[in-house]
Amino acid sequence: MFEKLRKTKWNLGAKLSLATLLTVAVIMVVLMFVINMRVTSTIQQRAEMDMQQSMDMVYGFLASSDQDLRERTQKITKVFQSEHARSAQTLDVGDRKVLLLNGASANGDNALLDRFQTLTTAASTVFVLDNGKFKSIASTVELEDGNRAVGATIPEELEAHQLLLQGKEYLGLIKLFGKEFMAHYSPLHDANKQVIGAVFIGMDFSAFLESIKKTLRELKVGKDGYYFVMQTSGPQRGTILVHPRVEGDNLWERQDAQGHKYIQHMLGHDRGTHIYDVLNKDQSIRTMMTTFRRFAPWDWTIATSVNESEILEAGKQLQLIFIVLGLLSIVTLTGAIYWVLRRTVVMPLYKGLEVTEALAKGDLTQRAPVHSEDEIGKLLQAINRTADSLDGLIRTVQQKANGVTLASEEIARGNADLANRTESSASALEETAAAMEELGSTVRHNADNATTADTLARQAQQVVNSSGQTVTALVETMSGINQSSQRIADIIGVIDGIAFQTNILALNAAVEAARAGEHGRGFAVVASEVRALAGRSAEAAKEIKTLIQNSLDEVHSGNARATEAGNSMQQAIEEINKVSRVISEISHASTEQSNGVGQVAEAITSMDQATQKNAALVEEVSAAAQSLSVQANELLQAVAIFKLRNQGMHSSQLRAGNAAPQEPRLLP
């Protein structure tokens, strides 16, 4: 039941209210069941008490009536004995006994007894003991046929017979010839205290007894309850003496619906209450409650019986009242609990749900109102703290993303400038390479000329006539060499400047890469390599510059000597050997110069390759910076869905930051 309730789409208040309703309903059902059982038990006990009280009233009435009859009968007996039986004796006359009372024969003296009955309304009989039997010799008691009961004997099985033989009296209810009497049998003693006869005084209370029975028949217990009387013992035990329907029947063997002999059960106890089921004619079962009590003086068992459903009828009304009150209590309690739950649980949770849904949609400005310090209040406080944390986190992300965007834009601009400068460096290196190619050609030509000059110097002595022309050519050649050397020096200065500028650019690139953090690490490595290559280029340029300077010095020296040779041809022969040595040195220097120029050409080629690699790396870094900028913009767009507190001021700050980006700083 609760598992199905948990899976429904009802709100929490409805679920809690339904659970409360079910719980309260179960409690009320159990409570009403207990109350019903208690009420039923109380009603049964009350009914039993009422029936017992009613039974006690009937019993008391019968007991008082019996006591009155006994006292009256005893008094009449005393009167009879004091007047008519002060003395007694018997005589044997032939074969019969004659009883003398106060000296007069009582045999057949019915007139005496009639007069006594007229005075006292009590029936009387005089018995004489003859051969162990009490035989009636005079009586006012009539047989069923109307004759006097003279000659009748007291049955030996009667208790009165046994008591009389023992010289004792008997006082009790007895039925004689169809009439009910309160009988008092008293023994007659002779002078020797021997029992010689007996006197019977009986109060005929048949009419009174019939009125009692009629009254009992008419008594009602509740709506359909009734009284009945059973014979308790003797041969007629179980015979119904008084009953509205089955009077005269013997129910000793009567069984209830379960087969129990309930009449025997009741007659086996002095008093009590017995509940049993009986079958109706239509085979339906009705439950009867019977309260009984034995009235020993008359050997009666008086009982009152009532249908249990009639007893519980009042309980049903109480049950209905309890059910109505229970339902009202359930509805009232459930409504109150629902109202309390809605105010203290459902509504705060609904507010918290609205805030969480707003957070899910990106609105971080919503907060749940907190009005309590219980678990619900703590939950709402936690939701508000979560919203505050998300608000701060998104603000930080936006700020960092904006910073990344600005940094990526700066890197992109720096890379663009670096790319331009790298292109310029590449162009300069290409021009330098071309110049170095020309320089190499010139140096090789110079070496060839030096070799020729050396040959000519050796042949100078043979060709003195042509020395003037040769010196003139030499002067011109030396001037060309001087100009070429000067040009090489200029080119080396350019290379040195390029290396220095490349070093500065590499340093700036390393600084920008350090600013980029993790994304600029690769670019920093490339910048370091470029700086190393620029350093090597600078060192090579210095060496070339030194060599060129030496070459210039030699060229200047050769030029001076050639001029001197031209000015003083007369000294040519004397100085030919010196010229030869100088030309040899020039040839050697030219060879070294050619080698140096080759090394410079290789260095320039390496610098050109490095510059090309730098250009490629710059393009990669530029692409990475553009990708970083795109990703930063996408991140800004992703977090732009969140609506933050003080959103306007924060947005203006971001726009101000975007509107005034810092230019990258480059060293000259």
C-alpha positions in Angstrom: 0.0 0.0 0.0 2.7 2.5 1.0 4.9 1.4 -1.9 2.1 2.2 -4.3 1.5 5.5 -2.6 5.2 6.3 -2.9 5.2 5.8 -6.7 2.1 8.0 -7.3 2.4 11.5 -8.8 0.6 13.1 -5.9 2.2 15.9 -4.1 3.8 15.4 -0.7 1.0 16.9 1.3 -1.6 14.6 -0.3 0.7 11.6 0.3 1.3 12.5 3.9 -2.3 13.3 4.4 -3.4 10.0 2.9 -0.8 8.1 5.0 -2.0 10.0 8.0 -5.6 9.2 7.1 -4.9 5.6 6.7 -2.9 5.5 10.0 -5.6 7.4 11.9 -8.3 5.2 10.2 -6.5 2.0 11.3 -6.0 3.4 14.8 -9.7 4.5 14.9 -10.8 1.1 13.5 -8.8 -0.7 16.1 -10.0 1.7 18.8 -13.6 1.3 17.7 -13.1 -2.5 17.7 -11.7 -2.4 21.2 -14.5 0.0 22.3 -17.1 -2.2 20.6 -15.7 -5.2 22.4 -15.6 -3.3 25.6 -19.1 -1.9 25.1 -20.4 -5.3 24.1 -18.8 -6.8 27.2 -20.1 -4.0 29.4 -23.6 -4.3 27.9 -23.6 -8.0 28.4 -22.3 -7.6 32.0 -24.9 -4.9 32.6 -27.7 -7.1 31.1 -26.5 -10.0 33.2 -26.5 -7.8 36.3 -30.0 -6.5 35.4 -31.2 -10.0 34.9 -29.6 -11.1 38.1 -31.3 -8.3 40.0 -34.6 -9.1 38.4 -34.0 -12.8 39.2 -33.2 -11.8 42.8 -36.4 -9.8 43.0 -38.4 -12.8 41.8 -36.4 -15.1 44.1 -37.0 -12.8 47.0 -40.7 -12.6 46.3 -41.0 -16.5 46.2 -38.8 -16.8 49.3 -41.0 -14.3 51.2 -44.1 -16.1 50.0 -42.7 -19.4 50.9 -41.6 -18.1 54.3 -45.1 -16.7 54.9 -46.8 -20.0 54.0 -44.4 -22.0 56.2 -45.0 -19.7 59.2 -48.7 -19.8 58.7 -48.8 -23.5 58.3 -46.6 -24.0 61.4 -48.8 -21.8 63.4 -52.0 -23.6 62.3 -50.3 -26.9 63.1 -49.5 -25.7 66.6 -53.1 -24.6 67.1 -54.4 -28.0 66.0 -52.0 -29.9 68.3 -52.8 -27.6 71.2 -56.5 -28.0 70.8 -57.1 -31.4 69.4 -53.9 -33.5 69.9 -52.6 -32.7 73.3 -52.5 -36.4 74.0 -52.5 -39.4 71.7 -52.7 -43.2 72.0 -53.7 -46.1 69.9 -56.0 -49.0 70.5 -56.2 -52.3 68.6 -59.8 -53.0 67.8 -60.0 -56.2 65.9 -57.7 -56.0 62.9 -57.5 -52.2 62.9 -55.8 -49.4 64.8 -57.8 -46.8 66.6 -56.2 -43.5 67.3 -57.4 -41.5 70.3 -56.7 -37.8 70.4 -57.4 -36.1 73.7 -59.1 -39.3 74.7 -61.5 -39.3 71.8 -61.3 -41.6 68.7 -60.1 -39.7 65.6 -60.9 -42.5 63.2 -63.5 -41.2 60.8 -64.0 -37.9 62.7 -64.0 -35.8 59.6 -66.4 -33.3 61.2 -63.6 -32.2 63.6 -61.3 -31.5 60.7 -64.0 -29.8 58.7 -64.7 -27.4 61.6 -60.9 -26.7 61.9 -60.7 -26.1 58.1 -63.6 -23.7 58.5 -61.8 -21.8 61.1 -58.3 -21.8 59.5 -58.9 -22.5 55.8 -56.2 -25.2 56.1 -56.7 -28.8 55.0 -55.9 -31.5 57.5 -55.5 -35.2 57.7 -54.9 -37.5 60.7 -52.8 -40.6 60.1 -52.3 -43.7 62.3 -49.1 -45.7 62.1 -50.1 -49.2 61.3 -47.6 -51.8 60.3 -45.0 -49.2 59.4 -47.4 -47.2 57.2 -49.1 -44.0 57.9 -52.8 -44.6 57.1 -55.3 -41.8 56.8 -58.2 -42.2 59.3 -59.8 -38.7 58.8 -59.2 -36.0 56.2 -60.5 -32.9 54.6 -58.4 -33.5 51.5 -60.4 -34.6 48.5 -59.4 -37.1 45.9 -59.7 -36.3 42.2 -63.1 -37.9 42.3 -64.3 -35.7 45.1 -64.2 -38.2 47.9 -62.2 -37.7 51.0 -58.7 -39.2 51.1 -59.5 -41.5 54.0 -57.6 -44.8 53.9 -54.8 -43.3 51.8 -51.3 -43.8 53.0 -48.2 -41.6 52.8 -45.9 -43.0 50.1 -42.9 -44.5 51.6 -40.6 -42.8 49.0 -41.6 -39.4 50.3 -39.2 -37.6 52.5 -42.0 -36.9 54.9 -42.5 -40.6 55.5 -38.9 -41.1 56.5 -38.9 -38.1 58.8 -42.1 -39.1 60.5 -40.7 -42.5 61.3 -37.8 -40.8 62.9 -40.1 -38.6 65.0 -39.3 -35.5 63.0 -41.4 -33.0 61.2 -41.6 -32.3 57.5 -42.4 -28.9 56.2 -42.5 -28.3 52.5 -44.3 -28.0 49.2 -46.2 -31.1 48.1 -48.7 -31.9 45.5 -51.6 -34.0 46.6 -54.3 -35.2 44.2 -53.7 -32.4 41.7 -53.4 -29.6 44.3 -50.4 -27.8 45.6 -50.1 -27.6 49.4 -47.7 -26.1 51.8 -47.6 -29.3 53.9 -46.6 -29.7 57.5 -46.4 -33.3 58.7 -45.9 -33.6 62.5 -45.6 -36.9 64.3 -48.0 -38.0 67.2 -46.3 -39.6 70.2 -47.9 -41.7 72.9 -47.0 -41.5 76.5 -43.9 -43.5 75.8 -42.7 -41.0 73.2 -43.3 -43.6 70.5 -44.6 -42.5 67.1 -48.1 -43.7 66.7 -49.4 -41.4 64.0 -49.2 -38.1 62.3 -51.1 -34.9 61.6 -51.0 -33.2 58.2 -51.8 -29.5 58.0 -51.8 -28.2 54.4 -52.3 -24.7 53.0 -53.8 -25.1 49.6 -51.9 -22.4 47.6 -52.8 -23.8 44.1 -54.5 -20.6 43.2 -51.7 -18.5 44.6 -49.2 -20.6 42.8 -51.1 -20.3 39.6 -51.1 -16.5 40.0 -47.4 -16.6 40.5 -46.9 -18.7 37.4 -49.2 -16.3 35.5 -47.2 -13.4 36.7 -43.9 -15.1 35.6 -45.4 -15.9 32.2 -46.4 -12.3 31.8 -43.0 -10.9 32.9 -40.9 -9.6 30.0 -37.2 -9.1 29.9 -36.5 -6.4 27.3 -38.6 -6.8 24.2 -38.8 -10.6 23.7 -37.2 -12.0 26.8 -39.2 -14.2 29.2 -39.1 -16.1 32.5 -39.5 -19.9 32.9 -39.3 -22.4 35.7 -38.0 -25.9 35.6 -38.2 -28.8 38.0 -34.8 -29.2 39.5 -34.6 -32.8 40.7 -36.6 -35.9 41.1 -38.2 -38.0 38.4 -39.6 -34.8 36.8 -36.3 -33.0 36.6 -36.1 -30.9 33.5 -39.8 -30.5 33.3 -40.9 -27.0 32.3 -43.3 -25.8 35.0 -43.6 -22.2 33.7 -43.0 -21.1 30.1 -44.8 -18.9 27.6 -44.7 -21.7 24.9 -43.4 -25.1 26.0 -44.8 -25.4 29.5 -45.2 -29.1 30.6 -42.4 -30.3 28.2 -39.4 -32.1 29.6 -36.3 -30.5 28.2 -33.7 -32.6 30.1 -32.2 -33.9 26.9 -32.5 -30.6 24.9 -29.3 -29.6 23.1 -28.0 -26.3 21.7 -26.7 -25.7 18.2 -23.3 -27.1 19.2 -24.8 -30.3 20.7 -24.4 -29.3 24.3 -27.2 -30.2 26.8 -27.7 -26.7 28.2 -30.7 -27.6 30.4 -28.6 -30.2 32.3 -25.8 -27.6 32.6 -28.1 -25.1 34.2 -29.8 -27.6 36.5 -26.4 -28.8 37.6 -25.6 -25.4 39.2 -27.3 -23.4 41.9 -27.1 -20.1 39.9 -25.3 -18.5 37.0 -25.6 -17.2 33.5 -25.4 -19.4 30.5 -25.0 -18.2 26.8 -25.9 -20.7 24.1 -27.0 -20.9 20.5 -30.3 -22.5 19.5 -31.6 -23.3 16.0 -34.7 -21.6 14.7 -37.2 -23.3 12.5 -35.6 -21.8 9.5 -32.2 -23.3 10.6 -30.9 -19.9 11.5 -29.1 -19.5 14.8 -30.0 -17.1 17.6 -27.8 -16.6 20.7 -29.6 -16.7 24.0 -28.5 -15.4 27.4 -30.1 -17.2 30.3 -29.7 -16.3 34.0 -30.9 -18.9 36.4 -31.2 -19.6 40.1 -32.3 -22.6 42.1 -35.2 -22.1 44.5 -34.6 -25.1 46.7 -37.7 -24.8 48.9 -40.0 -25.6 46.0 -37.3 -27.6 44.0 -37.6 -25.0 41.3 -34.9 -23.5 39.0 -36.1 -20.1 38.0 -34.6 -18.7 34.8 -34.9 -15.6 32.6 -33.8 -15.8 29.0 -33.3 -13.1 26.4 -32.0 -12.9 22.8 -28.4 -11.6 22.9 -29.0 -9.5 19.8 -31.7 -7.6 21.7 -29.2 -6.9 24.5 -26.7 -5.6 22.0 -29.2 -3.4 20.2 -28.4 -0.5 22.5 -24.7 -1.2 21.8 -25.3 -0.9 18.1 -26.6 2.6 18.6 -23.5 3.4 20.7 -21.4 1.7 17.9 -23.1 4.0 15.4 -22.4 7.0 17.5 -18.7 5.9 17.9 -18.4 5.3 14.2 -19.8 8.8 13.4 -17.6 10.4 16.0 -14.6 8.3 14.7 -15.3 9.4 11.1 -15.6 13.0 12.3 -12.4 12.7 14.3 -10.6 11.2 11.3 -11.8 13.9 8.9 -11.0 16.7 11.5 -7.7 15.3 12.4 -6.7 14.6 8.8 -7.8 18.1 7.8 -5.8 19.6 10.6 -2.7 17.5 9.9 -3.0 18.4 6.2 -3.2 22.1 7.0 -0.2 21.9 9.3 1.7 19.8 6.8 0.9 22.1 4.0 2.0 25.2 6.0 5.1 23.6 7.6 6.3 21.1 5.0 4.6 21.2 1.6 4.6 25.0 1.0 8.3 25.4 2.1 9.3 22.4 -0.1 7.3 23.9 -3.0 9.2 27.1 -2.6 12.4 25.1 -2.5 11.3 23.2 -5.6 10.6 26.5 -7.4 14.1 27.8 -6.5 15.7 24.5 -7.7 13.8 24.6 -11.0 14.9 28.2 -11.5 18.5 27.1 -10.8 18.1 24.4 -13.3 16.9 27.0 -15.9 19.9 29.2 -15.1 18.1 31.8 -12.9 20.5 32.2 -10.0 18.6 35.2 -8.5 15.9 33.2 -6.9 16.0 32.4 -3.1 13.7 30.4 -0.9 12.2 32.1 2.2 13.2 30.4 5.4 10.8 30.7 8.4 11.9 27.8 10.6 15.0 26.1 12.0 13.8 22.5 11.5 14.9 20.1 8.8 12.8 21.8 6.2 14.4 25.2 7.1 17.9 23.7 7.0 17.1 22.2 3.6 15.9 25.6 2.2 19.1 27.2 3.7 21.2 24.6 2.0 19.4 25.3 -1.3 20.0 29.0 -0.9 23.7 28.4 -0.1 23.9 26.2 -3.2 22.4 29.1 -5.3 24.9 31.5 -3.7 27.8 29.1 -4.5 26.6 28.7 -8.1 26.2 32.4 -8.4 29.8 33.0 -7.3 31.1 30.1 -9.4 29.4 31.4 -12.6 30.7 34.9 -11.9 34.2 33.5 -11.5 33.9 31.5 -14.7 32.6 34.5 -16.6 35.5 36.6 -15.3 38.1 34.0 -16.1 36.6 33.3 -19.5 36.6 37.0 -20.3 40.3 37.2 -19.1 41.1 34.2 -21.4 39.4 35.9 -24.3 41.4 39.1 -23.7 44.6 37.1 -23.3 43.9 35.1 -26.5 43.2 38.3 -28.4 46.5 39.8 -27.1 48.3 36.6 -28.1 46.7 36.7 -31.5 47.7 40.4 -32.1 51.2 39.6 -30.9 51.4 36.6 -33.1 50.2 38.7 -36.1 53.0 41.3 -35.4 55.5 38.5 -34.9 54.4 36.9 -38.1 54.9 40.2 -40.0 58.4 40.6 -38.4 59.2 37.0 -39.2 58.2 37.6 -42.8 60.4 40.7 -42.8 63.3 38.6 -41.3 62.7 35.9 -43.9 62.9 38.5 -46.7 66.0 40.0 -45.2 67.6 36.6 -44.8 66.7 35.8 -48.5 68.4 39.1 -49.5 71.4 38.3 -47.3 71.6 34.9 -48.8 71.6 36.4 -52.3 74.3 38.9 -51.2 76.3 36.2 -49.6 76.1 34.3 -52.9 77.4 37.3 -54.7 80.0 37.7 -52.0 81.1 34.1 -52.4 81.4 34.6 -56.1 83.4 37.7 -55.5 85.6 36.0 -52.9 86.2 33.1 -55.3 87.0 35.6 -58.0 89.3 37.4 -55.6 91.0 34.1 -54.8 91.5 33.4 -58.5 92.9 36.9 -59.0 95.2 36.4 -56.0 96.4 33.2 -57.6 96.9 35.0 -60.9 98.7 37.9 -59.1 100.9 35.3 -57.5 101.7 33.9 -60.9 102.2 37.3 -62.3 104.4 38.2 -59.4 106.6 35.3 -60.2 106.6 36.2 -63.8 107.1 39.9 -62.8 110.6 39.9 -63.7 109.9 38.5 -67.1 107.1 40.9 -67.8 108.2 44.1 -66.2 107.0 45.9 -69.2 103.5 44.9 -68.6 103.8 45.5 -64.8 102.4 49.0 -65.1 99.2 47.7 -66.7 99.2 44.9 -64.2 99.6 47.3 -61.3 96.9 49.5 -62.7 94.6 46.4 -63.0 95.7 45.4 -59.5 94.8 48.9 -58.2 91.4 48.6 -59.8 91.0 45.1 -58.5 92.0 46.1 -55.0 89.5 49.0 -55.1 86.8 46.5 -56.1 87.9 44.2 -53.3 87.8 47.2 -50.9 84.3 48.0 -52.0 83.2 44.3 -51.8 84.8 44.0 -48.4 83.0 47.1 -47.2 79.8 45.8 -48.6 80.3 42.5 -46.8 80.9 44.4 -43.6 77.6 46.2 -44.1 75.9 42.9 -44.8 77.4 41.4 -41.7 76.1 44.4 -39.7 72.6 43.8 -41.2 72.9 40.1 -40.2 74.0 41.0 -36.7 71.0 43.4 -36.4 68.7 40.7 -37.7 70.0 38.2 -35.1 69.7 40.8 -32.4 66.1 41.7 -33.4 65.3 37.9 -33.7 66.6 37.5 -30.2 64.4 40.3 -29.0 61.4 38.9 -30.8 62.0 35.4 -29.3 62.3 37.0 -25.9 58.9 38.8 -26.3 57.3 35.6 -27.6 58.6 33.7 -24.6 57.1 36.4 -22.3 53.7 36.1 -24.1 53.9 32.4 -24.0 54.4 32.6 -20.3 51.4 34.8 -20.0 49.3 32.2 -21.9 50.2 29.6 -19.3 49.6 26.0 -20.2 48.5 26.8 -23.8 51.7 28.8 -24.5 54.2 26.2 -23.3 54.9 24.8 -26.8 55.3 28.3 -28.1 57.8 29.1 -25.3 59.9 26.1 -26.3 59.9 27.3 -29.9 60.8 30.9 -28.8 63.8 29.5 -26.8 65.0 27.6 -29.9 64.7 30.8 -32.0 66.7 32.7 -29.4 69.4 30.0 -29.5 69.6 30.2 -33.3 69.7 34.0 -33.1 72.6 33.8 -30.6 74.4 31.4 -32.9 73.8 33.8 -35.9 75.1 36.7 -33.9 78.3 34.8 -32.9 78.8 33.7 -36.6 78.2 37.3 -37.7 80.8 38.5 -35.2 83.4 36.0 -36.5 82.6 37.0 -40.1 82.9 40.6 -39.1 86.3 40.0 -37.6 87.4 38.1 -40.8 86.1 40.9 -43.0 87.8 43.5 -40.9 91.0 41.6 -41.3 90.3 41.3 -45.0 89.7 45.0 -45.2 92.9 45.7 -43.4 94.7 43.5 -45.8 92.9 45.0 -48.8 93.7 48.5 -47.5 97.3 47.4 -47.1 97.3 45.8 -50.6 95.7 48.9 -52.1 98.3 51.1 -50.5 101.0 48.9 -51.8 99.5 48.8 -55.2 99.3 52.5 -55.2 102.8 52.7 -54.0 103.7 50.3 -56.8 101.9 52.4 -59.3 103.6 55.6 -58.0 107.0 54.0 -57.9 107.3 51.5 -60.6 111.0 51.8 -60.1 110.9 50.0 -56.9 108.7 47.2 -58.5 111.6 44.9 -59.2 113.1 45.4 -55.7 109.8 44.9 -54.1 108.5 42.1 -56.4 109.4 39.5 -53.8 107.5 41.4 -51.2 104.6 41.7 -53.6 104.8 38.0 -54.3 104.6 37.3 -50.6 101.9 39.7 -50.1 99.9 38.2 -52.9 100.5 34.8 -51.5 99.1 36.0 -48.2 96.2 37.6 -50.1 95.6 34.3 -51.8 95.7 32.5 -48.5 93.4 35.1 -46.9 91.1 34.9 -49.9 90.9 31.2 -49.4 90.0 31.6 -45.8 87.6 34.4 -46.7 86.0 32.0 -49.2 85.7 29.4 -46.4 84.3 32.1 -44.0 81.8 33.2 -46.6 80.7 29.6 -47.1 80.2 29.3 -43.3 78.2 32.5 -43.3 76.1 31.2 -46.2 75.4 28.1 -44.3 74.6 30.1 -41.1 72.3 32.3 -43.1 70.7 29.2 -44.7 70.2 27.7 -41.2 68.7 31.1 -40.0 66.4 31.1 -43.0 65.2 27.6 -42.2 64.8 28.6 -38.5 62.9 31.7 -39.6 60.6 29.5 -41.8 60.0 27.2 -38.8 59.4 30.3 -36.7 56.8 31.4 -39.2 55.1 28.0 -39.1 55.1 28.0 -35.3 53.8 31.6 -35.3 51.0 30.4 -37.5 50.3 27.4 -35.2 50.3 29.7 -32.1 48.0 32.1 -34.0 45.6 29.2 -34.8 45.8 28.0 -31.2 45.1 31.6 -29.9 42.2 31.8 -32.3 40.9 28.4 -31.1 41.4 29.5 -27.5 39.5 32.7 -28.2 36.6 30.7 -29.8 36.5 28.3 -26.9 36.5 31.2 -24.4 33.6 32.8 -26.3 31.7 29.5 -26.4 32.3 29.3 -22.6 31.0 32.8 -22.2 28.0 31.9 -24.3 27.5 28.7 -22.2 27.5 30.6 -18.9 25.5 33.5 -20.4 22.3 31.5 -19.8 22.7 32.0 -16.1 20.9 35.0 -14.6 23.0 36.4 -11.7 22.3 38.9 -9.0 23.4 42.5 -9.9 23.6 41.2 -13.5 23.5 44.8 -15.0 26.5 46.1 -13.0 28.5 43.0 -13.7 27.7 43.0 -17.4 28.8 46.7 -17.7 32.1 45.8 -16.0 32.6 43.0 -18.5 31.8 45.3 -21.4 34.2 47.9 -20.1 36.9 45.2 -19.8 36.2 44.1 -23.4 36.1 47.6 -24.8 39.7 48.5 -23.5 42.0 45.5 -24.1 45.7 46.1 -23.4 48.0 46.2 -26.4 50.9 43.6 -26.3 54.2 45.1 -25.2 57.0 44.3 -27.6 60.6 45.2 -27.1 62.3 47.3 -29.8 
